[in-house]
Amino acid sequence: MPGRRWWLLIVLIETLLFCTIGYNLNGGEPSIPWALAGLACGALTVFVFVRAQKSPKK
């Protein structure tokens, strides 16, 4: 699992990936919904990593 220092990078990479996809699908125009979806996806990924790290190990 990535540590805390990687969380912002994970969110940034996923946001940029979604922005690129939205930009290409939108005919070369910026797409706010795709950017927001990227932020949400990045935040959800980090949240899952945090929960997985805090869960008790067996």
KEKE-3310 file (N, C-alpha, C; in steps of 0.2 Angstrom, whole numbers, plus 5000, padded with zeros to 4 digits):
npx = (5004:5003:5011:5007:5013:5011:4998:4993:4999:4993:4980:4982:4987:4976:4966:4972:4972:4958:4955:4961:4955:4942:4944:4948:4937:4928:4930:4942:4940:4940:4933:4923:4915:4921:4934:4930:4925:4937:4943:4935:4936:4950:4950:4942:4950:4961:4955:4950:4963:4967:4958:4961:4974:4971:4964:4962:4976:4977)
npy = (4994:5011:5024:5039:5049:5048:5050:5062:5063:5052:5056:5067:5061:5053:5063:5070:5060:5058:5071:5072:5062:5067:5079:5074:5067:5078:5085:5093:5103:5109:5099:5100:5091:5079:5082:5084:5071:5064:5069:5065:5051:5049:5053:5044:5032:5035:5035:5022:5016:5021:5015:5002:5001:5004:4993:4979:4967:4950)
npz = (5000:4996:5005:5015:5009:4996:4993:4988:4975:4969:4968:4960:4948:4944:4942:4932:4922:4920:4916:4904:4896:4896:4889:4876:4872:4872:4861:4861:4870:4887:4900:4913:4921:4919:4925:4938:4941:4940:4951:4961:4959:4962:4976:4981:4979:4987:4999:5000:5001:5013:5022:5020:5026:5039:5043:5053:5054:5050)
capx = (5000:5006:5011:5004:5017:5009:4991:4992:5001:4988:4974:4984:4987:4969:4963:4974:4970:4951:4954:4964:4950:4936:4947:4948:4930:4924:4932:4947:4938:4940:4927:4923:4912:4927:4938:4927:4925:4944:4945:4931:4939:4956:4949:4940:4956:4965:4950:4951:4970:4968:4954:4964:4979:4969:4960:4967:4979:4976)
capy = (5000:5017:5028:5045:5054:5047:5051:5068:5061:5047:5060:5071:5057:5051:5068:5072:5055:5059:5077:5070:5058:5071:5084:5071:5066:5084:5089:5098:5108:5107:5096:5101:5085:5074:5084:5082:5064:5062:5071:5060:5044:5050:5054:5037:5028:5036:5033:5014:5014:5022:5010:4995:5001:5004:4987:4974:4962:4943)
capz = (5000:4996:5011:5015:5005:4989:4992:4983:4968:4966:4966:4954:4942:4942:4940:4925:4917:4918:4912:4897:4893:4895:4884:4870:4871:4871:4855:4862:4875:4894:4902:4920:4924:4919:4930:4945:4941:4942:4958:4965:4959:4966:4983:4983:4979:4993:5005:5001:5004:5020:5026:5020:5030:5046:5045:5057:5050:5053)
cpx = (5004:5006:5007:5007:5015:5002:4990:4994:4996:4982:4976:4984:4980:4965:4965:4972:4962:4951:4956:4958:4944:4938:4946:4941:4926:4926:4937:4945:4938:4933:4927:4920:4917:4932:4936:4926:4932:4945:4941:4934:4946:4955:4946:4945:4960:4961:4951:4958:4970:4964:4958:4970:4977:4966:4965:4969:4978:4982)
cpy = (5006:5021:5035:5050:5053:5049:5057:5067:5056:5051:5064:5067:5055:5057:5070:5067:5056:5066:5076:5066:5063:5076:5081:5069:5072:5088:5094:5103:5105:5104:5096:5094:5080:5076:5082:5075:5061:5064:5066:5053:5044:5050:5047:5032:5029:5034:5025:5012:5015:5017:5004:4995:5001:4998:4983:4969:4955:4939)
cpz = (5000:5003:5010:5010:4998:4988:4987:4976:4965:4964:4960:4948:4939:4939:4933:4920:4915:4914:4905:4893:4891:4889:4877:4868:4869:4865:4856:4867:4882:4896:4910:4923:4924:4924:4937:4946:4943:4949:4963:4965:4963:4973:4985:4983:4985:4999:5006:5003:5011:5025:5026:5025:5037:5048:5049:5053:5054:5052)
residu = (MET:PRO:GLY:ARG:ARG:TRP:TRP:LEU:LEU:ILE:VAL:LEU:ILE:GLU:THR:LEU:LEU:PHE:CYS:THR:ILE:GLY:TYR:ASN:LEU:ASN:GLY:GLY:GLU:PRO:SER:ILE:PRO:TRP:ALA:LEU:ALA:GLY:LEU:ALA:CYS:GLY:ALA:LEU:THR:VAL:PHE:VAL:PHE:VAL:ARG:ALA:GLN:LYS:SER:PRO:LYS:LYS)
# end
